[in-house]
Amino acid sequence: MTAGLPAVQLREKDLAGRPLLALAEALRTLTARYGARLFVNDRVDVAVAVGADGVHLGGGAIPIDVARGLLPAGALVGASTHAAHEVAASTADFVFFGPVYATPAKAGYGAPQGEERFTAAVRRAAMPVLAIGGVTPATVTALRRAGAHGVAVIRAILSAPDPGAATAALLAALGG
């Protein structure tokens, strides 16, 4: 299921609570079987209920300190950021920064930030920064040179004819 992914984020914004919980339970079973971490997008209650490794909070989610107070010890909190000053101000354990490149999934967040702004964000960070938005195996080398701790993708895997091969290509480009 995970094809070697170190982490999976459940990013489902349209399901009601019970169906989301059922999906999270199924993902927790799979990620535990394959040794991958599971993060639930915005829903701390669901993350706690399934024993996820943490949550990823978008801009409209509850504050990071509130999420930490609800999560068990050791759970991680990630956050989405779109500017270097947001990265510098974040108290999350890790942040996603982007969109670095153009992508339909992040079009609502404005123009792509580009590698130069990504580099500036990484330099201001006190935590690992992952690149998001239009990331492909071909762009990973430049992102790693810029200081990316890792990458987060949707389309690069889910739109690929062979998601397992796409995952392997991304992991190889990351050096893992």
Summary of the structure (lengths in Angstrom):
residues: 176
radius of gyration: 15.6
end to end distance: 17.4
largest distance: 42.3
contacts: 545
relative contact order: 0.12
helix: 45%
strand: 17%
